[in-house]
Amino acid sequence: MNPTTRSVLAKAGPFLGLIVVITLFSIPAESREFFLSYHNFKTIFTQTVIVAIGALGMTIIIVSGGIDLSVGSSIAFTSVVGALLLQKGWSPAPTVLAMIAASGLIGLLNGAAIAALRLVPFIITLGALGVWRGSAKWLGDNQTVNYDASPINGWMTTADPFSYALPVGVWVTLGLAVVTAVFLQNTVFGRHVFALGSNESTARLCGVPTTRLKVGLYALAGCFFGLASVFQLSRLRQGDPTVAVGLELDIIASVIIGGASLSGGVGTVLGSMIGALIMAVLRNGSQQMGWPTYFQEIIIGLVIIVAVLVDRLRQGKQA
């Protein structure tokens, strides 16, 4: 297979994967009619929002050669922060900004620790996973935090079966994906991120401020995770310190399925968005088929293993 054909197949891979998954869940007659309906796909798009926004931030990190395992804990912590602020009477706008800022600060601390201690991101963010999950439980007094009705609650709703309008969260995700793609592909910062992931030593010799870049990109990704927590709060309508356990696996899997490499230097926003959609279709289709939760978890786990295996094979061929 010549390099051009291999490149085309690599780029088309996420689309082909999405088509295959949709086709598989469309075969059984008992689920086909509802699964292929517009209202079910509206639900799928809505279910994709949190993972997709998280995948935008994770794409930046993985392209740079890093990883962040603390996403789920960060989202839980900032959703509790948001619920407490709404409980105190804050309006939506400052609450959203505070949640994004809090998560951005978590990302900043992660990036600073990685850069200063010179430890691999896996170790730092694995530790942060426990720190922020525990902090969420402490802040919420180990229980859910409820608040009075807020406009935020309507940003993820699909309750009206007669409405064809997509929720606010879907439009925010689409707009943010376009902006992020342009940002990564057409700015100096984006080129530096790819250079850092391709070869950090070479990037440093070429004048890329690698230390500041690491700190900045983790802080930026943290802001994405903070926005994801806003929609998590909207979806649950309460702050829950136990929410989003294992969400980081879905987010990382989405980015890898989308064609990014765990070795860094490779990845696209479009691929990550398709990967997030594949994860949502898998979960939605499994529910339509009536498969038990443990079976769904097995499928998602196998998908992650296959995605990483494909990444390793791809890297081996390039070498």
Buried (B, 14 or more C-beta within 10 A) or exposed (E): EEEEEEEEEBEEBBEEBBEEBBEEBBEEEEBEEEBEEEBBBBBBBBBBBBBBBBBBBBBBBBBBBBBBBBBBBBBBBBBBBBBBBBBEEBEBEEBBEBBBBBBBBBBBBBBBBBBEEEEEBEEBBBBBBEBBBEBBBEBBEEEBBEBEEBEBBBBBBBEEEEEEEBBBBBBBBBEBBEEBBEBBEEEEBBBBBBBBBBBBEEBBEEEBEBBEBBBBBBBBBBBBBBBBBBBBBBBBBBBBBEBBEEBBBBBBBBBBBBBBBBBBBBBBBBBBBBBBBBBBBBBBBBBBBEEEEEEBBEBBEEBBEBBBEBBEEBEEEEE
